[in-house]
């Protein structure tokens, strides 16, 4: 029997939500946050009732919006964080090179 190749996550803990705004930048943030909460791997983090999900789709949920704004910087803009880290490392290398060539 041939080995079966799995394309997706092996368990629920490996699920990663792909933001709707990555594919459709014109979609509202509240829609993306409501769908993200509805698709959360842990059922305890999801909406308790369909009416809560529907309410989040209709108008912005203040709690979801606040939690979105308080995300770590690495989650907010990962490419910018790595650009800054790379720039700092470049400066460190240039300074070390300068001091090594002065000896």
N, C-alpha and C positions, 0 to 999 in steps of 0.2 A: 504494500500500500504506500502511496506517495505521501510525503510530508505536506501537511496543510499549512499554507502561509497565511498568517493573519495580518490584515492591514490596519486594523484599529487598535484601540487601547485594550490591554489584557484585563484590566479591572476598572471598576467605576472610579477608583481613586486616581487613575491616570487621565481622566477626561480633562480636556482643556477647551474652554469656551472660546470660539472664534467670534470676535466682535462683528456685529452686523455693519458697523460703521466702516470697517476695513473694506467691505465689499460694496457698500452703498453709503458714501460719505454724506449724502443728502438726507439720510434718515435721522430722526430726532434722537437725542441722547436718552430721553425717558423710555423710548421704545426698546432701545438696546439694553438698558438696565433692567427693564421688566422681563425681557426674554432671557437675559442672563440669570436672573433670579429663578425664573421658572424652570430653567434647564440645569440648575445646580445639581451636582452628583449626590449630595446629601439631601435626603427628603426633608430633613429638619430645617434646612436653609431655604426651601422652596416656599411658595405661597401656601397658606393653609386651605384656602378655598378659591374656587374659580373666580368668585366675585372680587377678591383682592387683586388677582391678576388682571381682571378686566378694568378695575379702577386704576391700576398702575398704567395700563395702556391708554386710558382716557385722559388722565391728568398726571402731572409729575408727582412722584412720591418724594417728599422732602427727605426722608430717611435714606433712601437710595441715592439721592443726589448728594447728600452730605458725605456718605461713605465713599462715593466716587471721587469727590474732591479731596478726601483725606488719604487716598491711596499713596503708597510709597513712591518716591521719585522714579525708581527703577521700573515700576509698572506704568507710570504716567507717560514717560518718554524714554524708553530704553536706549534708543540710538543716540540721543543727546547725552545721556549719562556715560556711555562708552566713548563718545567723542571727547568729553571732558577728561575722563580718566586717561585716555591715550595722549591727549595734549599735555597733561601733567607729567606723565611718564617721559614724554619727549623732552620736556624741560629738564627733568632730572638727568636724563642721559646727556644732554648738551652741557649741563653744569659739570657733571662728572668728567666728561671728555675735556672740558676746559681746564679743570684742575689737574688732570693727568698729564696734559701736554705742557703745563707750566713747570713741572718738576724737572 
